[in-house]
């Protein structure tokens, strides 16, 4: 059950931050600069939520591999690792460049691409995570 909860939390938090919270910051805060600064902080928090969920998923799927179809578990683990890598790459490779406004349009586009790919990885992991961790007897 922890794996399903972690998969849902990962995908749901990515969805909420990207499609609800970040756009609302730009609507309700007085300046785009203020919204951008707060959005950067929220995306940092989201990176750590993503990494925590991914670690729980890796540990949970590793222990449940016997009850899952092996190829399904391996592909889920691949998407988990890829999603975590994308989150860390966005946080430590792209985010500092966006904050520094270094070729802002390019790095913002790269950040959006990495976030979108991470969202897809989380969606696939959620899709592949079984409803029950143990097999029905």
N, C-alpha and C positions, 0 to 999 in steps of 0.2 A: 504494500500500500504506500510505503514511503517513496517508492520509485514513481508511481503514478502521480502522487502529490507533487513531487519535485519537478516532474516533466510539465505538469499543468502550471505550477508556479513560474517556471522558467518562461514558458511560452506566454502566459498571461501577463507577466510583468513586462516582458519586452513589448507586447502589444499595447499595454496601458501607457507605458512611458512614451512610446513613439507616436501612437495615433491619438492619444487623448491629452496627456499632461504637457508634453512639449509644445504642441500647437496652442494650447490654452495659455501658456506662458507668454507667447508672442501676441496674443489677443489682449490679455489683461494687465501685463506689466507696462509701465510708462514708456520704456524705450527698448528697442531691439537688443541693445547692448546688455541691459539688465536681464532680459529674457535669455539671451545667449549664455551669460555667466551662470545663471541658475540651471539652465538646461545642461550645461557641461557638468555641473555638480551631480545632477540627477543621473546622467549617463555614467558617471563614475560609480555611483551607488549601484546602478543596474549591472555594471560589469561584475561587481563583487557578488551580487545576487545570482547572476548567471554562473559564475565560477562555483559558488556554493551548491547550487542546484546540480550542476554538472558533476561535481565530486560525489554527491549523494547518489546520483544516477549511476555513475560508474561503479561505485561500491555495491549498490543494490543489484544492478544487472549482473555483476560478476558473481555474486552469491546466488542469483536465481538462474544462472545459465542452464543448469540441469533441467529446470522446469520449463524453460523456453526453447523454442527451436533455435539451434545454435547459430544458423546464418542470420536469423532475425536479431538475436542478441548482438552478434558481431557487427551488423550494419548499424544498429542503434548506438553501439559504443563508438563506431567511427564518426557518426554524426554528432555525438556528444563531444568527443575530442575536437572535432573540427569547429563546432560552435564555441567551445571554450577558447580555442586558439584565435578565432575571429574576434571574440570579445577582448582578449588581451592585446591583440594587434591594434584594434581600434583605440583602446585606452592608452597604450604606451607609444604607438607609432603615429596615429593619426590625430588624436585629440590634442596633443601639445601643439601641433601645427595649426589646427583650427583656432585654438585659444590665442596663439601668437599672431593670428591673421596672416599667416604665411601662405600666399597663393590660396586665399580662402575658398574660392569657388571650387578649385580642384580638390583640395583636401576635404571639404564638406561633402563633395560628391563621392569621394572614396569612402568616407565615413558612413554615408548613407548606404552605399553598396555593401560594406562589411556588416552593417547592422541588419540589412535586409537578408543577407546570406545567413547570418546567425539566427534570425527569426525563422527562416526556412528550416534550418537544422533543428531548432527547438520544436517546430511543428511536426517534422518527421519523427523525432524522438517521441513526442507525445502520441503520435499515430502508432508507433511500433511498441509502445509500452503496454504490457498486458493489464487488463483490469484487475486481475488477481495475480499475486506473486507465486502462489502455490497451485499445483494442478488439481483439478477437481477429481475426487476419488469416486 
